[in-house]
């Protein structure tokens, strides 16, 4: 049972970063980040392409403080056309059944990049999570806002919808 829990945690953690999706995604963009426009929302679906977990504990399935995860995901629009990627890493800050992870993720999108940061709790239940936009490049220079993630599917791959709201 512990190996299954570890697999679930690994899959969920990856997805966390932002991103999974084998189904048609909704890459919707409203508004403009340039000129200080507020209220721009971008929605994409993401599919985890690579994920590696580096456990601290030698006991299989045990989530421990200090574990780390590295993840890369592909981002898709509503026609399932690839529109970008995410690249991220998480470090477990609280181990055990109610684990928490501090994650840093970069979204590579047409026009620039967005950086995010947040703490994600209890990945095993695949619940939603939120992270803060801490900056960006190109069209997203000086970006602020948040990213909300919802799990759409867990099999055969973890698929998440990311709603990026720029303030």
Secondary structure, DSSP 8 states (H G I E B T S, - for coil): -HHHHHHHHHHHHHHHTT-B-SS----EEES-SGGG---EEEEEEEEEEEEEEE-S-SSTT---TT-EEEEEEEEE-TT--EEEEEEEEEEEEE-STT-EEEEEEEEEETTEEEEEEEEEE-GGGT--EEEEEEEESGGGTT--EEEEEEEEE-SSS-EEEEEEEE-
